Amino acid sequence: MSAFLGNNLSYDTSMRLLIVEDDPRIARFVARGLQEQSYAVDVVANGDDALYQVEINDYDLVILDVMLPVKDGFSTCRSLRALGKRMPVLMLTARDGVDERITGLDSGADDYLTKPFAFRELLARLRALLRRPKELHPARILVGDLQLDTASQTARRGGRAISLTMKEYALLEYLARNSDRVIGRSEIAEHVWDESFDPFSNLIEVYVNRLRRKLGEEGGSALIQTRRGSGYILCKLTKSEETGGKNLNSPPPRGPGKSNV
């Protein structure tokens, strides 16, 4: 499945979501489905843990169950807003009464979804909420001879199709959306992985090397470049780099004993 919205526009799926749900079965179901859509997902089971997570992480959206232990969803949502957190909040509830929906919206929620729900509807509501604070992005991203189709989540370079896993695609798309800017490891981990990511692992380097191999960059023109001590940058090649470092405007070298003057 893709995050496709129309013929010409699509949403950035390189986003991090927080699920606050005390039912392990529902939490697993929603988290697995969202991860298959290339979202990075964290899961907590109560309001206090949710507030802690939003203090230490930058989330693009929160999926918040109403019936939580100790601190219910309404109180958690009010606390989020009191902290100045403005990310969209989608509330989940087993009750469909008007009064409860009004209470949720008055608590600061942006939308409401009643259990049981179809996962397709959840995705549609997420897309609608994520549209509000974020600009729509072109359905195709071009960086040099690299083209990403965000609707089908596919990549081509120089007309050649590149086979990518979901995580490889998510990493490549995030780098492409931020092309010509150095992206540090912590930022990549935050937006492409989730809280289970080990900051001391070499997983990011492994995935970057995989992308380089699949992009055909061994000994060739590299789109993904390393900035030692800073991170990675995906940038359009300069004319000099495209020609192997040769300056096409420079005169040919003279033979021995001949002057260039």
C-alpha angles and dihedrals in degrees: 000000000000139000091243117152105171146334096290110018136057140171127250108252093189089101137123121230133189120215116200105192130137095198104089093202094055092041092053093046094051095041093050092049093049093047088054086058089056095255119141106233135195122187131204130171104216144035098252092056089047092055090048092051095050089051093057101031136052108233127187094204141000125218104204128190116214099214102064127151119259097349112040125214095261093055091043091052092049089050091051091054092044088057089056094250107154102179114127116270122208112194123210122204140167089216122078100189118137093231092056093049090050091050091051094049091046088052089061103269118146099207143002132223123187122220130270095045138167112250090227089060091050090053092048092052091047091052091050092050094045089052092064102066097024130068118240112255129216112266088234127051118199123195111168107306092340117104125187122193104205093189095061093023092232133136136210131184120197088347092306117124114234120210110222136174117234092259093046090052092048091052093046092048092050091051091046094050088053096040118160090026125099110242117202125219093250092055092048091049091049096051104031103032132035138236092288089069112117108226090204095055125098093227094120091052089049092053093045090053090048090053092048091053093048092047088055095242101140103127091343139089109320121213093177108062129183121231102200112235092005111060138248136322129196107205141164111261119251119237089253092053092046089057095047095263095307120134106226091199095056118100117249115267117267123241123256114300093012124119127225090215 
